[in-house]
């Protein structure tokens, strides 16, 4: 989640560190095709999509950050509001100064979990069970900015990327006390200009590891989960990803599709660290914030946070599954 407007990154670098520069798309067959906007959203109504969770039927749930809403988008593009999180008087969220709903994750039974950042005691993880009103299940520091959210149902835990505190929090899926699972310089924001103050941003669980993006540093990180559940050492898998927001795995390997918000691009980051652009503003992107993949269908929400035009949900097609 790069800084949002109020409502509405040379040759291959050292392989030992996995740092490479982005390489342009080639004249070969594109990896992603058939891009189209599924639904155009209403900027004036605060419909700036921040994150996305998919259902089995091809529909999606998205968070509208400044509208404090969780919305459902059907496979034919119809949008309805599932829930609105409670308003907060005198919200003081770091960097954003407004109450915002950010990351979202879905459990197998349809329960949704979202991050709510307010600068107050309402900051934390909230649950939306089918048929129920949203309820807070874990508190997080009011001076933080909970952003990406990932669910590991096998271990019964949620992981929250805190962009301001440079921390990955671990929260019991059933609710309870949050613990600082991983932190350090690799997860922290930069402190000097032109940094935006956004460190750890997107987060995903992949087998026995947690992957995290760092927006300020333009990096994609992997953190092993040790047998006792503790975090292993942070590994840098790729760099040069200016403006990286959230991301998804388009296959069974370690390749990633990542949204580069400020560059209006979606890129494929392969397991060896090479980076290829697969979608651009010409395809309809307008400050993409996240990516989701089901089968060979790619979903990309765009928040129009700086372009200020055409927030939308874009669909595209993978030519083939990415095996590495």
N, C-alpha and C positions, 0 to 999 in steps of 0.2 A: 504494500500500500504506500506508494509515493504520496507526498503531500497533496491533499485534495483541496480543491477550492470549496469554500463553504457553500451549502446547498444552493442548494438548489433543492567495456566497455572497452602489428609488426609481425613479425614472423612468429612462428610457434615459440612460446616461452618454455621455461624449464619443465620438461615432462615429469621430472621427479615431483614437482608440485602440482602438476596437472593444470598449469596455467597456459592458456592459448588465446590468441586473438581471434575475433570473429572472422570467418571467411565468407565471402559472398556466395549467393546461390549460383550454381553453374547452369550451363545450357542443357544439362541432362534432364531427364524426366523429373518433374517436381515431386517432392515427397508428400506434399499436401495439396489437394486439388478441390475443385467444386466449392469454393468458399461462397457463402451467402449469408446475409443477415436474416436471422430467424425472426427477430422482433426489434423494432426501434422503440426506445424508451423515452420517457418524458423528463428532460433535464429540469424544467421548472418545478416539477412535482418531487424532485429529489431522488429520482430513479437512477442513481449512479451505482451500478452493480460493482461490488467489491470482491465477492468470492462466490463459489458455486459448489453444489453437491448434486450428484445425479441419482435418479431413480431408475429402476429396472426397465420401466416402460419408455425410456427416452426423454422423459420430462426432467426438469431441473428445478432446484431451489436455489435462489440467489439472495444475497444480502444487499440491501440498498443502504449504504453507509449512513448518510446524513438524515435520511427519512426514518432511520431506526427500524427498518422493516425487514421481514423475511418474506419473500415473494415466490410464488410457484409459477413456472413457465411451462406450458404444455408443449408437446412436440409439434404443434401447429402454430405456436407463437402467442397463445393467449396468456395474459398475465393477471394473476389475482394475488391479493395480499393474504398471507397466512397469519401473520401476527405483527404487531408493532410493540417494541419494547418500551417500557414506561419512560416518560419524560423525566429529565433530571434538572432540578433547579440549580443554576449557577455551575453548569458543567465546566470543568477545567482540564480537559484532556490535554496532555502535553502535545505540543506542536499544532494540534488541530483545534483546540479550544471549544469543541462541540462534542456532544455525545454521539458516538458512531458505533454501528454494528459492523464487524469486520469478518473474521473467518467463520466458516461453517463446515460441519461434518455430519454425515448421516450414519446411523446404526442400521443393522440389518432389519430391525423391526419398524423402521420408519422414523424413529426418534431423531430429532435434529438437535445439534449442539452449536451454539454460536458464541463468539467473543463480543463483549460489550465494553467499550472504553469510554469512561465518563469523567475521570478525575475525581471521583467520589467513591463511596463504599459500594456503589452498584457496579463498579468495575470488576469483571470476572467472566466466568463461563456460565452461560444460561442454557437451559434445556427447554425444548418444545416437544412435548409428547403429543401424539395424535389425539386431538380432541381436548387438550388442556391448554391453559394459559402459560406463557413463558414463566419460568422460575429460575432464580439464581441458584446454582449448585456449588459454586466455589468462588471465593473472593480472591482477587489479585491486587497488587499494590496500586493505589490510586494514582501514583506518580509514574506509572508505566503506561505502555501502549500495547495491549494484547492485540495481535494482528492475525497471522496465520494460525490455523487450528487443524489438528490431525487426530484421528481416532484409531487406536490399536485395540480392537475388540478381543483379540486373543489374550492380551495381558490385562484388559479391562482398564485402560488408561487413555487419557487425552494429553496431547502435547500442544502447548501454546507458545508461539514465538512472540517475545516482547521486543518491539522495535526500538524502544527508548532505553530500556535497562539492559539490552544485549543478553537476554536470558531466555532459555527454553524451560518453561514451567511444565511440571507433570502433575496431572490432576486425576484422581480416581473417577472412572466413568460414572460411578454411582453418586458422585459428589463427595465433598470433603475438603481437606486441607491441601492447598497447592504447595509443592516443593520445587525449589530451584534445581532442575535436573542437569542443566549444562549452562555454562557462562564463560566469558573470557573475551579476549581481544578480537578473535575471529568472528564473534557474534555481535560485537558492539558497533554502534554507529561511529562515524568519523567525527572528530571534534572541530575540524577546521573547514573553512569555506573551500569549495562550494558545496560542502556536504549539506544534506537536508536533515540530518539527525535521525535517519532511519537505518537501523542495523538489521538484526534478524527479522525476516518478513514472512516469506512463505515457509510452510513446513509440511512434510509428507513422511509417512511410515513406509519403509520398503524392506520386507523380510526382517532381518535382525539389525536394522539401522534406522536412524531418523535423519532425513535430509532437510537442509535449511538453506534459504537464500539470504544474502546480505545485500541490501539495496545500495547503501553508501559505498561499499567495497566492490560491488559488482561481482560477487563470488557465489558459487554453488558449493555447499558444504555437506559432508556426510559424517554422522556421529554414530559409531557402533553402539548397540545396546548389549551390555555384558550379561552373562547368564543370571546375575543377581538383579538385573534391571538397571544398574547404574550406567552412566554415560561413559563411553570410551573416549579416546583422544579425537579431537576434531580434525578431519581431513579436508583439504581443499581439493575439490574435484575439477573445478573450472573457474576461470577468471575472465576479465574483459567483458563482463555482462552488464554494461551500464544500464542502470534503471531497472534491474531485474525485480520483479514482483513475485507472484506465486507461479507454480509450475505443476506438471503432472508427468507420469511415466506412460509412454505410448506403447509399451510392450512388456515383455517379461524380463528384460535386462536392465542396465543402468543408464540407458539413454533417457533424456528428459526433454520435454517441450516446455519452454519457459516464456512467460510474458515479459517483454521489456517495455515497461510502461512509457517512459519518456521518449523512447525511440520509435514508438508505434510499430513494434515488430513482435512476432512470435518466432523463436529460434529453436532448432533442434541441437541440443548439446549431447554429443555422442559419448560413449564410455571412455574414449581416449582423450576427451576434452575438446575435440574440434567442434566448431559452431557453424551452423548453416541457417540462414534466414529462410523461413517457410511461409510466412504471412506478413503483409505490410499494410500500411494505410490504404493502398490501392485496393485491397481486398475488403476494406470496410472497418479496419481497426481504428479506434479513437481512444488512445490511452488504455490499452489492455491491462487488466489487473490480475487475471488468473487464467488457468487452463484446466480443462477436465477432458478425459478420454474414456469412452465406452466402446469396446470393439474397435472399429476403424473410424468412428465419428469423433471429431474434435470440437469442443465447445470453448468459446473464448468470450467472456464478458468484457466490455469496454466502458469505462466510467466517464470519458470525456472531461477529465478533471482539469486539464489545461487547454485542450482544444476547444472546449465549451460548445461542442456540436456533436449531435448524434450518439448519445450513449446507446449501446445495443448489446444484443447477444448474437454472436456469429457462430455459424456451423461450417465445418469443412470436413474433408474426407482424407484419411490416410491412404496412400496408394498401396502400402503394405505395412504390416506390423513391424516394429523395430525390435530386432532380436538382441541387440547389444546395448 
